[in-house]
Amino acid sequence: MIRMLFVWVLIASLVHAQPIENRKYGQEDAFRQLEELLPTPNDYRTASGAPGSRYWQQQVDYLIDVSLDEQTRRITGSERITYHNNSPDTLEYLWVQIDNNWFAPDADSALIEAGGAPGELSFDRMRSMLARREFDGSVTISRVADAQGRPLTHTINKTMMRVDLPEPLASGASFTFEVDWSYVVNDSREVRARTAAEYFEEDGNWIFEMAHWFPRLAKYSDVDGWHNKQFLGRGEFTLEFGDYEVRITVPADHIVAATGVLQNPGEVLTRRQRERLAEARSADRPVYVVTPEEAVENQSGRDDGTKTWVFRAENVRDFAWASSRKFIWDAMGVTVGDNEVLAMSFWPIEGEPLWSRYSTHAIAHTLEVYSKFTFDYPYPVAISVNGPVGGMEYPMICFNGPRPEADGTYSARTKYGLISVIIHEVGHNWFPMIVNSDERQWTWMDEGLNTFCQYLAEQEWEEGYPSRRGEPRDITGYMTSTNQVPIMTNSESILQFGANAYAKPATALNILRETVMGRPLFDMAFRTYARRWMFKHPRPADFFRSMEDASAVDLDWFWRGWFYTTDHVDIGVTGLTHLVMDTGDPKIEKERLREQRAREPESLSEIRNRDLVRRTERYPELLDFYNEYDELEVQPTDLERFEEMFASLEPWERELLSTDLHFAVVDLENVGGLVMPVILELHFEDGSTQEMRIPAEIWRRNNRQVSKLLITPKKIVRIVLDPHLETADADLSNNTFPPEPGESRFKLFKREREKNPMQKVNERK
C-alpha cells in the first residue's frame, strides 16, 4: 500500500492534480478513466487526439555558414534566423538553445553527476573524468544582431540564451536576426557525447560528427509556452520545423554527409563520383560513390585548400553533418510510395567489410517497413554515418558506431548490433523528427515508439532475428525490480533509462498489438496517430486518445497500468473446481453419490478400527430398521416426485437437463497488480486442448481476485495461463494448475586449494 501511494503521489505531481478517491474492495480502481489526469481538450488539441481547428506551431528558417578547422577542431559559424510567430500570442523575447554549453567544466551536467567511491575504474573512464574537468567546449557567442546589424540585448543562462526583441513580435509577424559563434569540438577519446571528433592514430585523420552544433530556437507551444528546460545531457532536443540552407566549409579532400540535398555537386565531387551517384539512384543494390580503395588513398594525403558544401533541407526540425577524408560512400535508390529516396552510407576503411554489406541495406529496409506501419518517408535522402557517436539521430542523417575487429572479423553481436542501431536511428526520422514529440520531457514518446517499430522491422529482416527489446518475456526482470519510476516520468528523473524509456513502452505496444487489440485494429490506430501528427508536436494525451479514438477500444486501464504505475504482470491460477449438474433424477444422482463415497479414502481411525468387536455383533437384537436402510437406494416416491417435476418442464428445459457439457470454475489471483487479459490453455482428459482469451475487463470489479465459470465440451484436467508468454507475466510458477514441480540445475565442482603467499613467491623464483 505504501508503494501504491507513492506512485499516485508521483502521478499527481506530474499532472498537477490530486486524483479523486476511488476504491472498491479496499483497492485502487484499475479501470478508472484517465480523464482526470489528461489535459482538458480544446480547439488546439481535441478529445479525439487529433490536432484541433485552431492548432498552430511556430516555424524557424536558417541560413548558416560554418567552417571547420581540422587542426584545432574549432567550429566557426554565422547564422541568419527567421522566426515566424504563428501563435496567437505576442512575444517579447525568443529563447535559443546553446546546447554545447553542456561541455563547460562547470556546467550543471557535470556538477550534478552523483556517485560514491568507485571500487574500480577503467583507464578510459578515468581519462574521461579528468578531461571533463579541463576541456571547455562551450560556445562563444560573438555577435547577436538584427537583420540590419544592430546589436540585440541577449542573456545567456547556461544552455539557454534569451534574445530580447526590440519591439514585441505580434501574432502572424516574423523577425530575422543573426548570431555568430564558435567552439571547440570534443575529442571522443576524452569526452564522449552526441557530437564528437574521432582521431585515428595510424593515419593521423579525424572523423567529425556534428550535432547540436549551432544555436537553435527552442520550441514555443500551446501547452508549455517556451520549452526552455536546461540541457542536462539525457533529455534530448525539442525544436521547431523550418527550412535550412547550410554552407559547410571543410578541408578540400573531405567528404561531407549532411541533412538535406547537396546543391553544388559540380563544385565538390569529381565527375566520376557524380556519375556513380546518378547510377545509384536507380540501382537495386548499393553502388560505391567513393570506393574503399579511393578512401584509403584519400586518407594518406593532405589538401591545404578548402571546399564549401551547400545543402538545403525543407521542413526539418534540425540539421546535422559529418566530415572526413576517410569516408567510403555508397548509395542506392529506394522507392517509398510516390517518393524516390537515396539511401546512403559513409564509413572509414575500419568499418569494412561490415558496413558495405549491411548499412545501406538496413537503411532501405527501415524506409520500407516503417513507411508500411506509419506513413511514407517524405524526405529525399536517408543517411547512416560511422564514427565516434555510438547511435544518434537527426533529420535524414544518423550516426552509428559498431565496427568489425581490426582483422575484419566480427561477432554475431556486432553484426546484429549494427543492423539494429541503424534501423533504430533511421527510424527516428518518424519519431521524433517528423512526429515531433517533446524529447526533453517525455523520452518514451520517441524512444519507446521507435523501439517498438524497430522490433517490427527487425522481425522482417530475417527469421529468428535476435531482438533485444519488444518480446514480453524479456521485460519481466525490469518490471519486478525495485528501483523503478513510471514511464510517465520526466527524462532527467528516469531510473534505469534504457529499460524504462525504450524497452518497457516498446513491449507495452507489442502486447497492445498482439494481445489486447489485435494487429488490424492496432495497426490502423497507430497509423492514424502517426499521420495525424506528421510535422506537428504531439503530447502523451494525443497518443493515448488517438489510439482509442481510431479503434473503439477503451485503453485507459492499459495506459494507467503500464505508463502511470510500476506494477508488474503476475497472474496466478489458484484453483480449479469441477461442477456437476444435479439432474434431479434419483437413479442418476444417487448412483453418482454412491460412486463419490466409494472414492473417498478411509481415515486412519477407520482402518485401525476394522478388527474391533462391536456391541451389535454381541447383541444382534440391537439392530433395527436403520441398520438395514440404504439412503442411496431409489425409492418409488423418489421416482414419482421426479416424474411429476419432469412432466412440468418445457421441451427445451428437458434438453438442458440432459446436456453433456462440462462446467468448471477457475480461480485467478492478480499478484503483480497490473491487470491484463487472461489467456488460458485448457487441457482435456482426452489429450486435446483449447485456448480461451478473456479480456482484461474481467478484473473490473475486483482487480485482485476473480473466478471464471468455464463451459467446455470435455472435462478439464489441466490449465496453463499465458501459454505463449505474451503478457510479460513475471512469475510462471503459478501459471499452471494443478501446480507442477519446479526444476533447477546444480553443478559439482572441485575446490582448488589456494596457494599461500610463501608458495607464490617461491613459484616466481
C-alpha positions in Angstrom: 0.0 0.0 0.0 2.9 2.3 0.7 4.3 1.7 -2.8 0.9 2.3 -4.4 0.5 5.6 -2.5 4.0 6.7 -3.7 3.0 6.0 -7.3 -0.2 8.1 -7.1 1.6 11.0 -5.4 4.1 10.9 -8.3 1.3 10.8 -10.9 -0.4 13.8 -9.1 2.8 15.8 -9.3 3.2 15.1 -13.0 -0.3 16.3 -13.9 -0.7 18.9 -11.2 -3.9 17.3 -9.9 -4.7 15.1 -6.9 -6.7 12.1 -8.0 -10.2 11.7 -6.5 -10.5 8.9 -4.0 -12.0 5.9 -5.8 -11.7 2.4 -4.3 -13.6 -0.8 -4.2 -12.8 -3.9 -2.2 -10.2 -1.8 -0.5 -8.2 -1.4 -3.7 -7.5 1.2 -6.4 -9.8 1.0 -9.4 -7.6 -0.2 -12.2 -10.3 0.7 -14.8 -10.7 4.2 -13.6 -10.8 6.6 -16.6 -7.8 8.8 -17.3 -9.9 11.9 -17.9 -8.9 13.4 -14.6 -5.2 13.0 -15.5 -5.1 14.1 -19.1 -5.3 17.8 -20.1 -8.7 19.2 -21.0 -9.4 19.0 -24.8 -9.6 22.4 -26.5 -9.6 23.9 -30.0 -5.9 23.2 -30.3 -5.9 19.5 -29.2 -9.2 17.7 -29.5 -10.7 14.9 -27.4 -10.2 12.5 -30.3 -6.4 13.0 -30.1 -6.3 14.9 -33.3 -5.0 18.5 -33.8 -7.8 21.0 -33.3 -9.2 23.5 -35.7 -7.0 26.3 -34.1 -3.9 24.2 -33.8 -0.7 26.2 -34.5 3.0 25.8 -34.3 5.9 28.1 -35.0 8.4 28.0 -37.9 12.0 28.8 -37.9 14.2 29.1 -41.0 18.0 29.1 -41.0 20.8 30.3 -43.4 24.1 29.1 -41.9 27.7 29.4 -42.9 30.1 27.2 -40.9 33.7 26.3 -41.2 35.8 23.5 -39.7 39.4 23.9 -38.7 40.6 20.3 -38.6 43.9 21.1 -36.7 42.3 22.9 -33.8 38.9 21.2 -34.1 37.3 24.6 -33.9 33.9 25.3 -35.5 33.2 28.9 -36.5 29.7 29.8 -37.7 27.3 32.6 -38.6 23.6 32.1 -39.0 20.6 34.2 -40.1 17.4 33.1 -38.4 13.9 34.0 -39.4 11.3 33.3 -36.7 7.7 33.1 -37.8 5.2 33.7 -34.9 2.2 31.6 -35.9 0.9 31.6 -32.3 -2.0 33.8 -31.1 0.4 35.3 -28.6 2.6 38.4 -28.7 6.2 37.6 -27.8 8.6 39.9 -26.1 11.7 37.7 -26.4 13.0 34.5 -28.0 14.7 31.6 -26.3 17.6 30.0 -28.1 19.3 26.7 -27.2 23.0 26.8 -26.8 23.4 23.1 -26.1 27.1 22.9 -26.4 27.4 24.9 -23.2 26.8 21.5 -21.7 30.6 21.0 -22.4 31.7 23.7 -19.9 33.6 22.3 -17.0 31.2 24.0 -14.5 28.1 23.0 -16.4 25.2 21.7 -14.4 25.5 18.4 -16.2 29.0 17.9 -14.7 28.2 19.2 -11.3 25.1 17.2 -10.7 26.6 13.8 -11.6 26.4 11.8 -8.4 28.4 8.7 -7.3 30.3 7.3 -4.4 33.8 5.9 -4.2 34.3 3.5 -7.2 35.6 0.1 -6.5 37.5 0.2 -9.8 37.8 2.4 -12.8 38.8 1.7 -16.3 41.7 3.8 -17.7 39.3 5.2 -20.3 36.8 6.3 -17.6 39.5 7.9 -15.6 40.8 9.8 -18.6 37.3 11.0 -19.4 36.6 12.1 -15.8 39.8 14.2 -15.8 39.3 15.6 -19.3 35.8 16.7 -18.3 37.3 18.9 -15.7 39.7 20.6 -18.2 38.0 20.6 -21.6 35.9 23.6 -22.4 33.7 23.0 -25.4 31.2 25.7 -24.5 30.0 28.2 -27.1 31.4 31.7 -27.6 28.7 34.0 -28.8 30.5 36.8 -30.5 27.5 38.6 -32.0 23.7 38.8 -31.8 22.2 41.4 -34.1 19.0 42.1 -36.0 18.8 41.9 -39.8 20.2 45.4 -40.1 23.2 44.5 -38.0 22.1 46.4 -34.9 23.1 44.6 -31.7 20.3 42.8 -29.7 20.3 42.5 -26.0 20.7 38.9 -25.0 21.2 36.9 -21.8 22.9 33.5 -21.6 21.6 31.3 -18.8 23.7 28.1 -19.0 22.4 26.2 -22.1 19.7 28.8 -22.9 20.0 32.2 -24.4 17.2 34.8 -24.3 17.2 37.3 -27.1 15.2 40.4 -26.2 13.2 41.7 -29.2 13.5 45.4 -30.0 9.7 45.5 -30.1 7.0 42.8 -29.3 6.5 40.3 -32.1 2.8 40.2 -32.9 0.9 37.1 -33.9 1.4 36.4 -37.6 4.6 38.5 -37.8 8.2 37.4 -38.4 11.6 38.5 -37.0 15.0 38.0 -38.5 18.2 38.1 -36.5 21.8 36.9 -36.8 24.2 35.0 -34.4 27.9 34.4 -34.7 29.5 31.7 -32.6 32.4 29.4 -32.3 33.6 26.5 -30.1 36.0 23.5 -30.0 34.7 20.1 -30.8 35.2 17.4 -28.2 37.8 14.6 -28.8 35.9 11.3 -28.4 38.8 9.7 -26.7 38.4 12.1 -23.8 34.8 13.4 -23.8 32.1 11.3 -25.3 28.8 12.9 -26.4 26.2 13.1 -29.1 28.7 15.1 -31.1 32.4 14.4 -31.3 35.6 14.1 -33.3 37.4 10.8 -33.6 41.1 10.6 -34.1 42.9 7.8 -36.0 46.5 7.4 -34.8 47.5 5.1 -37.7 46.9 7.7 -40.4 46.5 11.0 -38.4 43.0 11.6 -39.6 39.7 12.7 -38.0 36.0 11.9 -38.4 33.8 14.8 -37.3 30.1 14.1 -36.4 28.4 17.4 -35.8 25.2 17.6 -33.8 23.6 20.4 -31.7 26.4 22.4 -33.3 24.6 25.7 -33.9 22.3 28.0 -31.7 18.7 26.7 -32.3 15.4 28.2 -31.4 13.6 26.5 -28.5 10.0 25.4 -29.2 7.1 27.5 -28.2 3.8 25.7 -27.9 0.2 25.9 -26.8 0.9 23.5 -23.9 4.0 24.8 -22.2 4.8 28.2 -23.8 8.6 28.3 -24.1 10.2 24.8 -23.9 13.3 26.2 -22.2 14.3 23.4 -19.9 18.1 23.3 -19.4 20.0 20.7 -21.3 21.4 18.3 -18.7 22.5 15.6 -21.1 19.8 13.0 -21.0 16.7 14.8 -22.2 17.3 15.4 -25.8 16.1 18.2 -28.1 12.7 19.9 -28.7 12.7 22.0 -31.8 10.6 23.8 -34.4 10.3 22.9 -38.1 11.8 25.1 -40.7 13.8 25.3 -43.9 17.6 25.2 -43.9 20.3 26.3 -46.3 23.7 25.4 -44.8 27.2 26.2 -46.3 29.8 23.9 -44.8 33.5 24.8 -45.4 35.9 21.9 -44.7 39.3 20.8 -46.0 39.2 20.2 -49.7 39.8 16.5 -49.5 37.0 15.9 -47.0 33.7 14.1 -47.9 30.7 15.6 -46.2 27.3 14.0 -45.4 24.5 16.1 -44.1 20.8 16.7 -43.6 19.2 17.7 -46.9 20.2 17.6 -50.6 23.6 18.6 -51.9 23.2 21.8 -54.0 26.6 22.1 -55.6 27.9 18.6 -56.5 29.8 20.0 -59.5 32.0 22.0 -57.1 32.7 19.3 -54.5 32.5 16.0 -56.3 34.6 14.6 -59.2 32.9 13.7 -62.5 33.2 10.0 -61.7 31.6 10.5 -58.3 28.7 12.4 -59.8 28.2 9.6 -62.4 28.2 6.9 -59.7 25.7 8.9 -57.6 23.4 9.2 -60.6 23.8 5.5 -61.2 22.9 4.7 -57.6 19.5 6.4 -57.8 18.1 3.5 -60.0 20.2 0.7 -58.5 18.6 -2.1 -56.5 21.9 -2.7 -54.6 24.4 -0.2 -53.1 26.7 1.4 -55.6 30.1 2.9 -54.5 30.3 6.7 -54.9 33.7 6.7 -53.2 35.3 3.2 -53.2 37.3 1.7 -50.4 40.5 2.0 -52.5 39.8 5.7 -53.2 39.1 6.4 -49.5 42.4 4.7 -48.4 44.3 6.7 -51.0 42.5 9.9 -49.9 43.3 9.5 -46.2 47.0 9.2 -46.9 47.2 12.7 -48.5 46.5 16.2 -47.4 45.0 19.1 -49.4 45.7 22.6 -47.9 42.7 24.1 -49.6 39.0 24.1 -48.6 35.7 23.4 -50.3 32.3 24.6 -49.4 29.5 22.0 -49.5 26.0 23.5 -49.7 22.9 21.7 -48.5 19.2 22.5 -48.4 16.5 20.9 -46.4 12.9 21.7 -46.2 10.5 21.2 -43.3 13.0 19.7 -40.9 13.4 20.3 -37.1 17.2 20.1 -37.0 20.4 19.7 -39.1 23.4 17.5 -38.6 26.5 16.7 -40.7 29.7 14.7 -40.7 33.0 15.3 -42.4 36.2 13.3 -43.0 38.7 12.4 -45.7 38.4 8.8 -44.6 34.9 8.2 -45.8 33.9 5.4 -48.1 30.5 6.3 -49.6 27.8 4.1 -51.1 24.2 4.7 -52.2 21.1 3.1 -53.6 17.6 4.2 -54.6 14.6 3.2 -52.6 11.0 3.7 -53.8 8.7 4.6 -50.9 5.2 5.3 -52.2 5.5 8.1 -54.7 8.8 9.2 -53.2 12.3 8.2 -54.6 14.7 8.2 -51.7 18.5 8.0 -51.9 19.8 5.7 -49.1 23.5 6.4 -48.4 26.2 5.3 -46.0 29.6 6.9 -45.1 32.3 5.0 -43.2 36.0 4.6 -42.9 38.0 1.6 -44.0 37.9 0.4 -40.4 34.3 -0.4 -40.9 35.0 -3.0 -43.6 33.6 -5.5 -44.5 30.6 -5.0 -42.2 29.4 -1.6 -43.4 29.5 -2.2 -47.1 27.4 -5.4 -46.5 24.8 -4.1 -44.2 24.5 -0.4 -43.6 22.7 0.8 -46.7 20.5 -2.3 -46.9 19.5 -1.6 -43.3 18.5 2.0 -44.2 16.4 0.7 -47.2 14.8 -1.9 -45.0 13.8 0.7 -42.4 12.4 3.0 -45.0 10.1 0.2 -46.3 8.9 -1.2 -43.0 8.4 2.0 -41.1 6.5 3.5 -44.0 4.2 0.5 -44.0 3.3 0.9 -40.4 3.1 4.8 -40.3 3.4 7.0 -43.4 5.6 7.1 -46.4 9.0 8.5 -45.7 8.8 12.1 -47.1 12.4 13.2 -47.4 14.7 12.8 -50.4 17.7 11.2 -48.6 18.4 8.9 -45.6 22.0 8.6 -44.4 24.0 6.4 -41.9 27.5 7.5 -40.9 30.1 5.5 -38.9 32.1 7.5 -36.4 32.6 8.2 -32.7 29.0 8.5 -31.8 27.5 5.1 -30.9 24.0 5.9 -32.1 22.2 9.2 -32.6 19.6 10.5 -34.9 18.8 13.7 -36.8 16.6 14.5 -39.8 17.8 12.4 -42.8 21.1 11.5 -41.1 22.2 9.4 -38.2 25.5 8.4 -36.6 26.2 4.7 -35.8 29.2 3.2 -34.1 29.7 -0.6 -34.5 32.8 -1.8 -36.4 34.4 -5.2 -37.0 37.7 -6.2 -35.4 41.0 -5.0 -36.9 41.3 -8.2 -38.9 37.9 -7.7 -40.5 36.1 -10.4 -38.5 33.1 -9.6 -36.4 30.8 -11.4 -33.9 27.1 -12.0 -34.3 26.6 -9.4 -31.6 28.4 -6.8 -33.6 26.6 -7.7 -36.8 23.1 -7.5 -35.3 24.2 -4.6 -33.2 25.0 -2.6 -36.4 21.8 -3.6 -38.2 19.7 -2.8 -35.1 21.2 0.6 -34.4 20.8 1.7 -38.0 17.2 0.6 -38.0 16.7 2.4 -34.7 18.4 5.7 -35.7 17.0 5.8 -39.2 13.6 5.1 -37.6 13.9 8.2 -35.5 13.1 10.1 -38.7 9.5 9.2 -37.9 9.7 9.6 -34.1 10.5 12.4 -33.3 11.9 14.1 -36.4 8.5 14.1 -38.1 6.1 13.2 -35.4 7.8 15.8 -33.3 7.3 15.0 -29.6 9.0 16.7 -26.7 12.1 14.6 -26.1 13.3 16.7 -23.2 10.1 16.0 -21.3 8.8 12.6 -22.5 11.6 10.3 -23.7 9.3 7.4 -24.2 7.3 9.2 -26.9 10.2 9.0 -29.3 12.5 6.2 -27.9 9.6 3.9 -26.9 7.5 4.2 -30.0 10.6 4.0 -32.2 11.9 0.9 -30.4 8.6 -0.8 -31.0 8.8 0.0 -34.7 12.4 -1.2 -34.6 11.2 -4.5 -33.3 8.7 -4.9 -36.2 11.5 -4.1 -38.7 14.0 -6.5 -37.1 11.5 -9.3 -37.3 11.0 -8.6 -41.0 14.8 -8.7 -41.6 15.3 -12.4 -41.1 13.7 -15.3 -39.3 14.9 -15.6 -35.7 16.3 -12.1 -35.5 17.8 -11.6 -32.0 15.8 -8.6 -31.0 16.8 -7.2 -27.6 13.6 -5.3 -26.9 10.0 -6.0 -27.6 9.4 -9.6 -26.5 7.2 -9.6 -23.4 9.3 -12.3 -21.6 12.4 -10.0 -21.9 10.9 -7.2 -19.7 9.9 -9.2 -16.7 13.2 -8.7 -14.8 13.0 -5.0 -15.0 9.3 -4.9 -14.1 9.9 -6.7 -10.9 12.9 -4.6 -9.9 12.6 -2.2 -7.0 14.3 1.0 -8.4 11.6 2.0 -10.9 9.6 5.0 -11.8 6.5 5.1 -14.1 7.1 5.6 -17.8 5.3 8.9 -17.4 8.3 10.5 -15.7 10.4 13.4 -16.9 13.5 12.4 -18.9 16.1 13.5 -16.3 14.3 11.7 -13.4 14.1 8.3 -15.0 15.7 5.3 -13.3 17.1 2.5 -15.5 16.8 4.7 -18.5 17.0 2.1 -21.3 14.6 -0.3 -19.7 12.1 2.5 -18.8 12.1 4.7 -21.8 12.9 2.2 -24.6 12.1 -1.4 -23.6 9.0 -1.1 -21.4 7.0 1.2 -23.7 8.1 -0.9 -26.8 7.0 -4.1 -25.1 3.7 -2.5 -23.9 2.9 -1.6 -27.5 3.8 -5.0 -28.8 1.4 -6.5 -26.1 -1.2 -4.0 -27.1 -0.9 -5.0 -30.7 -0.7 -8.8 -30.3 -2.9 -9.5 -27.2 -5.2 -6.6 -26.3 -6.3 -5.0 -29.6 -5.1 -7.4 -32.3 -3.0 -6.5 -35.3 -5.6 -5.0 -37.6 -7.1 -2.6 -35.0 -3.8 -1.6 -33.5 -2.1 -1.0 -36.9 -4.9 1.2 -38.1 -4.9 3.2 -34.8 -1.1 3.6 -34.7 -1.1 4.7 -38.3 -3.8 7.2 -37.6 -1.8 8.7 -34.7 1.4 8.9 -36.9 -0.4 10.6 -39.8 -2.4 13.0 -37.6 0.8 14.3 -36.1 3.2 14.3 -39.1 5.2 17.5 -38.9 3.4 18.5 -35.7 4.0 18.4 -31.9 2.0 15.7 -30.1 1.8 15.2 -26.4 1.1 11.9 -24.5 -2.6 12.6 -24.3 -2.7 13.0 -28.1 -1.3 9.5 -28.5 -3.5 7.9 -25.8 -6.6 9.5 -27.2 -5.8 8.8 -30.9 -5.3 5.1 -30.2 -8.7 4.8 -28.5 -10.4 7.1 -31.0 -9.3 5.1 -34.0 -10.0 1.7 -32.5 -13.2 1.9 -30.3 -11.2 0.2 -27.6 -11.2 1.7 -24.1 -7.5 1.5 -23.2 -7.5 3.8 -20.1 -6.8 0.7 -17.9 -3.8 -0.2 -20.1 -2.2 3.3 -20.1 -2.8 3.6 -16.4 -1.2 0.3 -15.5 1.7 0.3 -17.9 2.5 4.0 -18.2 1.4 5.5 -14.8 2.4 2.8 -12.3 5.3 0.5 -11.6 3.1 -2.6 -11.1 4.0 -5.7 -12.9 2.2 -8.6 -14.5 1.8 -11.7 -12.4 -1.5 -13.6 -12.6 -1.7 -16.9 -10.9 -4.2 -19.8 -11.2 -5.1 -20.7 -7.6 -7.9 -23.2 -8.1 -10.0 -25.3 -10.4 -13.4 -26.7 -9.3 -15.5 -29.1 -11.4 -19.2 -28.6 -11.2 -21.7 -31.4 -11.8 -25.3 -30.5 -12.7 -27.9 -32.1 -10.4 -30.4 -33.5 -12.9 -33.0 -34.3 -10.2 -33.2 -37.9 -11.5 -32.9 -40.1 -8.4 -31.4 -43.0 -10.4 -28.6 -40.8 -11.7 -27.9 -38.7 -8.7 -28.0 -41.4 -6.1 -25.7 -43.6 -8.2 -23.3 -40.6 -8.6 -23.3 -40.0 -4.9 -22.6 -43.8 -4.2 -19.6 -43.6 -6.6 -18.4 -40.4 -4.9 -18.5 -42.0 -1.5 -16.7 -45.1 -2.8 -13.8 -42.9 -3.9 -13.5 -41.3 -0.5 -10.4 -42.7 1.4 -10.7 -44.4 4.8 -9.5 -42.4 7.7 -6.7 -43.8 9.8 -9.1 -44.5 12.7 -11.4 -46.4 10.3 -8.5 -48.5 9.1 -7.4 -49.3 12.7 -11.0 -50.0 13.9 -11.6 -52.7 11.3 -10.9 -55.5 13.9 -12.9 -54.1 16.7 -15.6 -56.4 18.2 -18.8 -54.2 18.2 -21.6 -54.5 20.7 -24.2 -55.1 17.9 -22.2 -58.1 17.0 -22.5 -59.4 20.5 -26.2 -58.3 20.8 -27.8 -58.6 17.4 -31.2 -57.6 18.8 -29.9 -54.0 18.9 -30.1 -53.8 15.1 -33.2 -52.2 13.7 -34.7 -50.7 10.5 -32.0 -48.1 10.1 -29.2 -50.7 10.1 -30.7 -52.2 7.0 -31.8 -48.9 5.4 -29.8 -47.7 2.3 -30.4 -44.0 1.8 -28.9 -44.2 -1.7 -31.5 -46.8 -2.8 -34.0 -45.3 -5.2 -37.5 -45.3 -3.6 -40.8 -45.3 -5.6 -41.6 -42.0 -4.0 -38.4 -40.5 -5.3 -39.3 -41.6 -8.8 -42.8 -40.2 -8.5 -41.6 -36.8 -7.5 -39.0 -36.7 -10.3 -41.5 -37.8 -13.0 -44.0 -35.2 -11.8 -41.3 -32.5 -12.0 -40.1 -33.7 -15.4 -43.6 -33.7 -16.9 -44.0 -30.0 -15.9 -40.9 -28.9 -17.9 -40.8 -27.4 -21.4 -39.0 -29.4 -24.1 -36.0 -27.0 -24.1 -35.8 -27.3 -20.3 -35.7 -31.1 -20.5 -32.9 -30.8 -23.1 -30.8 -28.7 -20.8 -31.1 -31.3 -18.1 -29.5 -33.8 -20.4 -26.6 -31.7 -21.6 -23.3 -33.4 -21.8 -21.3 -30.1 -21.4 -18.8 -29.8 -18.6 -18.7 -27.0 -16.1 -15.7 -25.8 -14.1 -14.7 -22.7 -12.1 -11.1 -21.4 -12.4 -9.9 -19.1 -9.6 -7.4 -16.4 -10.6 -5.3 -14.0 -8.5 -3.6 -10.8 -9.6 -0.3 -10.9 -7.7 1.6 -8.2 -9.6 -1.1 -5.6 -9.6 -1.2 -4.9 -13.3 -4.5 -6.0 -14.8 -4.2 -7.8 -18.1 -6.2 -10.1 -20.4 -6.3 -13.7 -19.2 -5.2 -16.3 -21.8 -6.0 -19.8 -20.7 -4.9 -23.1 -22.4 -7.4 -25.8 -21.4 -6.2 -29.4 -21.4 -8.9 -32.1 -21.6 -8.9 -35.6 -20.4 -8.7 -37.0 -23.9 -5.4 -35.1 -24.5 -6.9 -32.3 -26.7 -6.5 -28.6 -25.9 -8.5 -25.4 -26.4 -7.4 -21.7 -26.0 -9.6 -19.2 -24.3 -8.8 -15.4 -24.4 -10.6 -13.3 -21.7 -10.4 -9.5 -22.0 -8.8 -7.5 -19.1 -12.2 -6.2 -18.1 -12.8 -9.4 -16.2 -10.9 -7.6 -13.4 -13.1 -4.5 -13.5 -15.0 -5.2 -10.2 -12.1 -6.8 -8.3 -8.6 -6.4 -9.7 -7.0 -8.7 -7.2 -9.1 -11.9 -7.3 -11.6 -13.2 -9.8 -13.3 -16.5 -10.6 -14.5 -17.6 -14.0 -17.1 -20.2 -14.9 -15.9 -22.3 -17.9 -18.3 -24.4 -20.0 -16.5 -26.9 -22.2 -17.4 -30.0 -24.3 -14.9 -32.1 -22.3 -13.6 -32.3 -18.8 -10.7 -30.0 -18.0 -7.8 -31.8 -16.3 -5.1 -29.0 -16.6 -5.0 -25.3 -17.1 -2.0 -23.3 -18.4 -2.1 -19.5 -18.1 -0.3 -17.3 -20.7 0.9 -20.3 -22.7 2.6 -18.1 -25.4 4.3 -15.8 -22.9 2.6 -12.8 -24.4 1.6 -10.7 -21.4 5.1 -10.3 -19.6 3.9 -12.4 -16.7 6.9 -12.2 -14.3 6.3 -15.5 -12.4 5.4 -18.6 -14.4 5.5 -20.9 -11.3 1.8 -20.1 -10.6 0.6 -20.3 -14.2 -0.2 -24.0 -14.2 -3.0 -25.9 -12.3 -2.6 -28.4 -10.9 0.8 -26.9 -10.0 3.9 -28.6 -11.4 7.1 -29.2 -9.5 9.8 -26.6 -10.3 13.1 -27.6 -11.9 16.5 -26.2 -11.5 20.1 -27.3 -12.0 23.2 -27.8 -9.9 26.8 -28.4 -10.8 29.5 -30.3 -9.0 32.9 -28.6 -8.7 36.2 -29.3 -7.1 37.5 -26.6 -4.8 41.0 -25.6 -5.7 43.4 -25.1 -2.8 44.7 -21.6 -2.9 48.5 -21.2 -2.6 49.8 -19.2 0.4 52.0 -16.1 -0.1 55.2 -18.1 0.5 54.3 -20.6 -2.2 53.5 -17.8 -4.6 56.9 -16.1 -4.0 58.8 -19.4 -4.4 56.9 -20.1 -7.6 58.4 -17.0 -9.2 62.0 -17.9 -8.3 
